[in-house]
Amino acid sequence: MISPWYFLEHFSFDFHPKISFFQLVREQKQRLQERTKTTESLTEQNKQLNKKFERTVEELKKIREQIVVLQKERREVDARLIAQESVLSGLREEKKLWSQELAHQGKFQLIILSIIYVFCC
């Protein structure tokens, strides 16, 4: 078994004879208070950062929901645009056919007018 005086004999300790035990206790108490204040301050900062993080996460969730809604609306608009383009294409084809038919009717009327003119004059 090691003697209680072993450490005092084999290790050097810096004792300040002018510092009393009460002063040491007072200094330790001050250090503990400083550490407690620092710990409380850091804890409060951590809480504030955590609240800020949670608010940011909530904002990002709302933005994500808005993105999902906008994506859905875009798909609907794209579908309407495709349908309108299809209708427009059909109208163009119809216009082309009407133009051709009117051109034929115009030629036919010109031929009839020419024949009438020949026979009448």
Secondary structure, DSSP 8 states (H G I E B T S, - for coil): ---TTHHHHHS-----TTS-HHHHHHHHHHHHHHHHHHHHHHHHHHHHHHHHHHHHHHHHHHHHHHHHHHHHHHHHHHHHHHHHHHHHHHHHHHHHHHHHHHHHHHHHHHHHHHHHHHHH-
